[in-house]
Amino acid sequence: MSLTFPNLSRSYDAAGKRIRFLGHDGMVQISFSVAIDAISKKTAESADAETDYLAAFDAVRGLVHDMARNAYSRGRKNMYALTSADFK
């Protein structure tokens, strides 16, 4: 099976400074997170930080999903944490 992202939900993890999202390989759910610094140049915490970071994720969602597929293809695990190094 191939990794898909049928659920467009994502959430901001303020403590971990990352966006969490899910992928699916058939019936298997795979957890992903992407570091904020990988998708956004903003670093200041503000009242709108969550909204800004989720919008930044949405703007590069296709690229993030491609990087997630790439990571998943190198070894199938049930959780992945993508960093800025994965986008180089």
C-alpha positions, 0 to 999 in steps of 0.5 A: 500500500502507499501512504496517503493523507485523506484527513486534512486535520492538523494541530499545533503543538506549542510545547513541541513547536511542531504541527502534527498530522496523520497519514494512512497506509491502508488501515494503518494510521501513521503519526507525523509531526513537522518542526515549525522552523521547517515550514515557517520563518516566524519564531516569535510567540504571539496570540496569533502564532497557532493560526500563523503556523497552521497557515504556514503548514497549509501553504506547503502541505504538498511538500510536507506530504512528499517529505513524509512519504519519503521518510516513510519509504526509508523505513516503516514506523508508526511515528515520524518527526520531520525537521528542517533537515528533511527539507534540504 
